[in-house]
Structures are given as structure tokens and as C-alpha cells.
């Protein structure tokens, strides 16, 4: 299989809150055959255990988190020599958690190679079961009281970018517009009904391709909001 075929074969089935207002825009994939530092989650060495043939990293890009513009979350799927899913982990606010926990309440596990993952309402952390949403303080209030500036995510920040500079630089006006747009257009009442299930095969692209697109998407969204709110 090609790397794209592998990414399609193992892409998770993501369960979203029925009231979620922020869709996935794209999913960047990387197939690791040896342990390597992630380029999209630069704080992590992606493991490929001896019993695995590869680990697939999925980087989910959203135009917004309920508390800021720009959001990037991850799922890592470890695949064994005979094609079975050995392990799955998901990002949780800059950290990562185990997802393949068969006896966890509400967990659905793997079905035909596709891990069932639950996406935290508004914040988009990837979880083993929907009930884990309640681990996050203010999990419901943050969705109702939406609002936040433009976030410069780690892969695009001066500390991690190949240029040594931030790859997009929001203005105070951009931050004000982001806060307003989130409050007025994207706030919602979470239901914890995770009945909306998506696999996103049509949104797959390589991480390199997604990395090139995101700064332009941020700039475009900032320009759109200037037009929406009549500023600039």
C-alpha cells in the first residue's frame, strides 16, 4: 500500500457532539516506519515499536478552537505486522492519552481497522470515550462563552518553524475579530450526544501539504473577518 492508502485504511471514525459548530477542515497524515520526531506535534517522538510495521499520525486541522482561531489535534495509530491495530493515542491540550482502552466506559474500540475516537466539544481533544469530556474544567462553559484571539500553534511558531520566525503574525484587530466571531457565531450548548460520526477520507493530505496551507488559511480567515466586521 502507498502511504495515502495506509492513511485511508486506518483513519479513525471520529464522534462529534451533535451541537458542535467547528468542523474539521483538513487532516494531514504521516506514516512513520521508525521512531521519529513529529513535525506537526514537535514535542513528541512518534514511536514505532519492534512489533509494529508503522505508526500513522493524523493531524486534524480546525479553523477554530472554541477559545481561539487555529486548532490542531492528533491521533496516532500503531499497526502491527499482520495489519492489526496495536495501539492508539490522541492529543489532549498539548499532551497525549491512550485511546485503545477496551474496558473504558463508552469506548467503542476498533472496527475494521478504524479506531472510534470521541472529540471534545469545542476544544477537540481526542478521547477514548465521550464521558472523558468532563475531565476538562469548564468543559461546557467554554462552549457557551466562546471567544479568543488568533493562536500561533507550535509548528508555526518561531521556536519550531524552519525560518526561525512565526509563520503568521496576527494583528490586535485580528485578535479582536476572532474573539467577536467566536462569541457571536460559534458558541453553543454541548449535549454530550456524540451521534455525529465522520471519517474524513476526503480531507486527507500529506502533513507537508497541510503545513504549507495553514498560514494562508489563517491569513484568509483574518481577511474575511475584517470584511465581515467592516474594519481594516
C-alpha positions as CSV (number, residue, x, y, z in Angstrom):
1,X,0.0,0.0,0.0
2,X,1.0,3.6,-0.6
3,X,1.2,5.9,2.4
4,X,-2.1,7.5,1.3
5,X,-3.7,4.1,1.1
6,X,-2.4,3.3,4.6
7,X,-3.8,6.6,5.9
8,X,-7.2,5.8,4.3
9,X,-7.2,2.3,5.7
10,X,-6.7,3.3,9.3
11,X,-8.2,6.7,9.6
12,X,-10.3,7.0,12.8
13,X,-14.0,7.3,13.0
14,X,-14.4,10.5,15.0
15,X,-17.5,11.0,17.1
16,X,-18.5,14.7,17.5
17,X,-21.0,16.3,19.8
18,X,-24.3,16.8,18.0
19,X,-24.2,20.5,18.6
20,X,-20.5,21.0,17.5
21,X,-20.1,24.2,15.4
22,X,-16.5,23.9,14.2
23,X,-15.8,21.3,11.5
24,X,-12.6,19.6,10.6
25,X,-11.0,21.5,7.6
26,X,-8.3,19.0,6.7
27,X,-6.4,16.0,8.0
28,X,-2.6,15.8,7.5
29,X,-1.1,12.3,7.6
30,X,2.4,11.0,8.1
31,X,3.4,7.3,8.1
32,X,6.4,6.5,10.3
33,X,8.3,3.3,9.9
34,X,10.9,4.1,12.5
35,X,10.6,6.3,15.6
36,X,10.9,9.9,14.5
37,X,10.2,13.3,15.9
38,X,6.8,14.6,14.8
39,X,6.8,17.7,12.6
40,X,3.2,18.6,13.4
41,X,3.5,17.8,17.2
42,X,7.1,18.8,17.7
43,X,7.3,17.9,21.4
44,X,6.8,14.2,20.6
45,X,8.9,11.4,19.4
46,X,6.4,9.2,17.5
47,X,7.1,5.5,18.5
48,X,7.2,2.6,16.2
49,X,7.6,-0.5,18.5
50,X,9.5,-3.5,17.3
51,X,6.3,-5.5,16.9
52,X,4.8,-2.8,14.6
53,X,5.3,-2.1,10.9
54,X,4.4,1.6,11.1
55,X,2.6,4.3,13.0
56,X,0.2,6.6,11.2
57,X,-0.1,10.2,12.5
58,X,-3.3,12.1,11.7
59,X,-3.2,15.9,12.3
60,X,-6.7,17.3,12.4
61,X,-6.9,21.0,11.5
62,X,-9.8,23.1,12.5
63,X,-10.1,26.8,11.7
64,X,-11.1,27.4,15.3
65,X,-11.0,26.0,18.8
66,X,-13.9,27.5,20.9
67,X,-11.3,29.6,22.7
68,X,-9.1,30.8,19.7
69,X,-8.6,30.8,16.0
70,X,-6.4,27.8,14.8
71,X,-6.6,24.3,16.2
72,X,-4.5,21.2,15.5
73,X,-5.2,17.9,17.2
74,X,-3.7,14.5,16.7
75,X,-4.4,10.7,16.6
76,X,-1.6,8.2,16.3
77,X,-2.4,4.6,15.2
78,X,0.2,1.9,15.7
79,X,-0.2,-1.0,13.2
80,X,1.3,-4.5,13.7
81,X,3.0,-6.8,11.2
82,X,-0.3,-8.5,10.2
83,X,-2.2,-5.3,9.8
84,X,-4.0,-5.2,13.2
85,X,-4.2,-2.0,15.3
86,X,-1.9,-2.5,18.3
87,X,-2.3,0.9,20.0
88,X,-3.9,4.3,19.5
89,X,-3.2,7.6,21.2
90,X,-4.7,11.0,20.9
91,X,-3.7,14.6,21.7
92,X,-5.2,16.3,24.8
93,X,-4.3,20.0,25.1
94,X,-0.6,19.6,24.4
95,X,-0.3,16.2,25.9
96,X,-1.4,12.8,24.6
97,X,-3.6,10.0,26.1
98,X,-4.2,6.3,25.4
99,X,-7.4,5.7,23.4
100,X,-7.4,1.9,22.8
101,X,-8.9,1.1,26.2
102,X,-11.4,-1.8,25.7
103,X,-12.8,-1.8,29.2
104,X,-13.2,2.0,29.4
105,X,-16.9,3.1,29.8
106,X,-18.3,4.2,26.5
107,X,-15.2,3.2,24.5
108,X,-16.0,1.5,21.1
109,X,-12.5,0.4,20.2
110,X,-11.5,-0.6,16.6
111,X,-13.9,-1.6,13.9
112,X,-12.5,-2.9,10.6
113,X,-9.2,-1.0,11.2
114,X,-10.8,2.3,12.2
115,X,-10.5,3.4,15.8
116,X,-13.6,5.1,17.3
117,X,-12.4,8.4,18.8
118,X,-14.5,10.9,20.7
119,X,-13.8,14.6,20.0
120,X,-14.2,17.0,23.0
121,X,-16.9,19.6,22.2
122,X,-15.4,22.9,21.1
123,X,-11.8,22.0,22.2
124,X,-11.3,19.0,20.0
125,X,-9.1,16.9,22.3
126,X,-9.2,13.2,21.1
127,X,-10.7,10.9,23.8
128,X,-11.4,7.2,24.3
129,X,-15.0,7.9,25.4
130,X,-17.3,10.9,25.5
131,X,-17.5,10.9,29.2
132,X,-13.9,11.9,29.4
133,X,-15.0,15.4,28.2
134,X,-15.9,16.1,31.8
135,X,-12.3,15.8,32.9
136,X,-11.7,19.3,31.4
137,X,-12.6,22.1,33.9
138,X,-15.4,24.3,32.4
139,X,-15.9,21.8,29.5
140,X,-19.4,23.2,29.0
141,X,-18.9,26.9,30.0
142,X,-16.1,27.4,27.5
143,X,-18.5,26.4,24.6
144,X,-21.2,28.8,25.8
145,X,-18.7,31.7,26.5
146,X,-16.7,31.3,23.3
147,X,-14.1,33.8,22.4
148,X,-10.3,34.1,22.0
149,X,-7.5,35.5,19.8
150,X,-5.6,34.0,17.0
151,X,-3.2,31.3,18.3
152,X,0.2,30.7,16.7
153,X,0.4,26.9,17.0
154,X,3.7,25.2,17.8
155,X,4.7,24.0,14.3
156,X,4.2,27.6,13.0
157,X,5.9,29.4,15.9
158,X,9.4,30.9,15.8
159,X,10.6,28.1,18.2
160,X,9.8,25.4,15.7
161,X,9.4,26.8,12.2
162,X,12.3,26.3,9.7
163,X,12.6,30.1,9.3
164,X,13.1,30.8,13.0
165,X,10.2,33.2,12.7
166,X,6.4,32.9,13.3
167,X,4.8,31.9,10.1
168,X,1.7,34.1,10.6
169,X,1.5,37.2,12.7
170,X,-2.0,38.3,13.8
171,X,-2.7,42.0,14.5
172,X,-4.6,43.3,17.5
173,X,-7.5,43.8,15.1
174,X,-7.3,40.2,14.0
175,X,-7.5,39.1,17.7
176,X,-10.5,41.3,18.3
177,X,-12.3,40.0,15.3
178,X,-11.6,36.4,16.3
179,X,-12.9,36.9,19.8
180,X,-16.1,38.5,18.4
181,X,-16.7,35.9,15.7
182,X,-16.3,33.1,18.2
183,X,-18.7,34.7,20.6
184,X,-21.3,35.7,18.1
185,X,-21.2,32.8,15.6
186,X,-19.6,29.6,17.1
187,X,-20.7,29.5,20.8
188,X,-23.0,26.5,21.5
189,X,-24.5,24.4,24.3
190,X,-22.7,21.0,24.3
191,X,-25.0,18.0,24.5
192,X,-22.6,15.0,25.1
193,X,-24.6,13.3,22.4
194,X,-21.8,12.0,20.2
195,X,-24.0,10.8,17.4
196,X,-22.3,12.7,14.6
197,X,-19.6,10.3,13.2
198,X,-17.1,11.2,10.5
199,X,-14.0,9.5,9.0
200,X,-12.7,12.4,6.7
201,X,-11.1,10.4,3.9
202,X,-12.0,13.2,1.6
203,X,-10.0,15.7,3.7
204,X,-6.7,13.7,3.8
205,X,-3.5,15.3,2.5
206,X,0.2,14.8,3.5
207,X,1.3,16.8,6.5
208,X,3.8,18.7,4.3
209,X,0.9,19.8,2.1
210,X,-1.2,20.8,5.1
211,X,1.7,22.7,6.7
212,X,2.0,24.8,3.6
213,X,-1.7,25.7,3.5
214,X,-2.4,26.6,7.1
215,X,-0.7,30.0,7.3
216,X,-2.6,31.1,4.1
217,X,-5.8,29.8,5.6
218,X,-5.3,31.8,8.8
219,X,-4.5,35.0,6.7
220,X,-7.6,34.4,4.6
221,X,-9.8,33.9,7.7
222,X,-8.4,37.1,9.2
223,X,-9.1,39.0,6.0
224,X,-12.7,37.5,5.8
225,X,-13.4,38.7,9.4
226,X,-12.2,42.2,8.6
227,X,-14.8,42.2,5.8
228,X,-17.5,40.8,8.0
229,X,-17.0,43.3,10.8
230,X,-16.2,46.2,8.5
231,X,-12.8,47.0,9.8
232,X,-9.5,47.5,8.0
